[in-house]
Amino acid sequence: MIVPIVGALFVCYFLVHAFHGDRGVIAWMHLQKQVSVAEQTLSETQTVRTDYDRRISLLRSEHLDADMLDERARIMAGLVRPDEFIVLDSEAALDR
């Protein structure tokens, strides 16, 4: 009678650790959740970087866009000509 009980306890021990151990099912599900959050962060970061790369390419000497350069210089220096109007877009300003 003792051998089946010890065997059952042995099997139960491994089943509990298969779910709750460091490499168990619950730990695996938690790790999968972390991977999905990291992939989402990576996707958002790549989108931002692509936008920055596009904007930077406009400022390179071989592709220098005078309007882009003028816009950035005015924004950074806070300069406005007397015949200009300033229209602020708070959402666009946050993107920069």
N, C-alpha and C positions, 0 to 999 in steps of 0.2 A: 504494500500500500504506500510505502514511503517513496518509492521510485516514481510512480506517476505524479505524486504531489510535488516532488523536487523538479521533475520535468516540466510540470505546468508552471511552477514558479519561474523556472529558467526561461520558458517561452514568454511569460508575462513580462519579465524583466527586459527582454529584448524588444518586445512590442511597445512598452512604455518609452524606451529610449529611441525607438524608431520614430515616434511622434514628437517627444519633448526634448530630445537630446540636442547637442550642439549641431549635429548634421541631420536632424530629424525633419519630418514633413513640415512642421510649423516653422522651423528656422528657414527651410527652403522657400516657403511661401513669403516670409518676411523679406528674404533676400530678393525674390522676384519683384516684390513691390518696390524695393530700393532701386533695382535695375530699371524699372519702368519710369520712376521719377528721374533718375539720372539721364535716361534717353530723352525724356521730354526737355530737361534742362539743356542738354546738348543740342537738340533741335532748335530751341529758342536762341541759344548762343550763336549757332551757325547762321541763323537768319539775321541777327544783329551784325555779325561780322561781315556777311555778304553785303549788307547795306553800307557799312563803313568802307569796305573795299571799293564799292561802286563810287561812293562820294570822294574817296581819296584819289581814285583814278582820274577823276575830273580835275584834280589839282596838280597832276603831274605836268611837267614842262612840255612834253610832247602832245598832251591833250588838254592843255590849259584852257579852261572855260572862263572867259573874262567875267561873265555874269555871276558865276559861282564864286569866283574869287572876290568880286566886289561885294556880293551878299555877305560872305563870311567875314570880310574885313569890317564892314559896317556893323554887323552884329557884335563882333568881338570888341570893337572900339566904341560902340554906341554913337556913331556919327550919322547924322541925317542932313541932307541938303535942305535949304529953306523951302524949296518947291515940292518936297516929298511929303507923303502921308504915311504914317506907320499903322499897320494893321497887325495886331498881335493875335496869334492863334496859340492858345495855351497848350493844346494837345501837340501841335507841331514843335513848339518850343521844348516840351518835355522829351520828345524823341531825339533831340540833338543833344 
